Amino acid sequence: MNEIEDYLYRTNSKLSIKYFVNDLVTEMQPLLTYSSKFILQDDVAQGKEHVKIPVYNEINAELPERFVYGVETRSNLKFINDTTTMTCCSCPDK
């Protein structure tokens, strides 16, 4: 992974690293680490996601109320991809 990032940087490539990484196979290091004594359930998604989603509670040992985990979005929000309202900078990526 570091070699890919280094190559893209050295060649001043406009390509994103996402074109070089297969999310289904590549395992990323977690950004946060947790004390295992506060993990109450290993995977709330029960294998429906590519990564485990633990239930973590350092306040007490209570699990959340029972619910059905779903991978699909259940929101009625509609996102409009209107680039005329987007702002961005003209600074070079480094």
N, C-alpha and C positions, 0 to 999 in steps of 0.2 A: 504494500500500500504506500509506504513512504517513497519507494522508488518511482511509483507512478506520479505521485505528487511532485517529486523532485524533477522528473522529466517534463511534466506540464509546465512547471515554473521556468525551467531553464530554456525551454523552447518557446516561451511566451505564448503558449497555446490558448486559444479561446474555448477549447473543449472543456467540458466539465468532467470531473473524475467519475461521475455516475455512468459515463459511457464505457468505463473500464472495469467496473465492479458489478458482479452479479449478486444482487441482494439476497437471492435465494441460497447462495452457497457461502458467501463471505460472512464471517462473524466479526462484528465490530466489538471493540472493548467498551464496556459500559462507562459512561461519564461519571456516575456516582457509585460508591460502594456502600453497602449497608451491613450493619451487624446482623448476622444470621439469626440471632436470638429473637429479633423482632419480626421475622418473616413468618407469617401465620399460614400462608398457602403458597406453594411454589409457582402455580400458574393459574391465575383467575380465568384466562382465556381457554384453558383446557386443550392446548395444542392447536387452537384455531389461528394463531398468529405465527410468524416466523421466529419470533423470540418469546421467551417466557415472560409473563407479566405477573410479578409476585404481589401478594397482599402484604403490606408492611405497616405495622402499627407499633410505635414506640411509646404510646400513651398508656394503652391497656391491651389485653389479649382478646379484645372483641373483634370478631369478623364483621364485615359490612352485612347489611340485610341481603337476603338471597335475591339474586337477579339472574336473568339469562343474558350471557355475554353474546354479542353479535358482532360480526366483522363488517357488516354493511352500515353505511351512514343512515341514520333515521331522522335526519333534520329536514325541515321544510324550507330552510334557507336556500336562496338561489344566488349564486355568485355570478356576477357579470364581468366578463373579461374585457373591460373597456380601457384600452391603453392610453386614451387621451387624458384620463384622470390620474394616471400614475406619474409619480415623480421619481427622478433618478439623478445621479450625479454624472459628471463627465470626467471623473478622476480615473486614472488607469488602475487596473487590478494588478496587485503585486503579491 
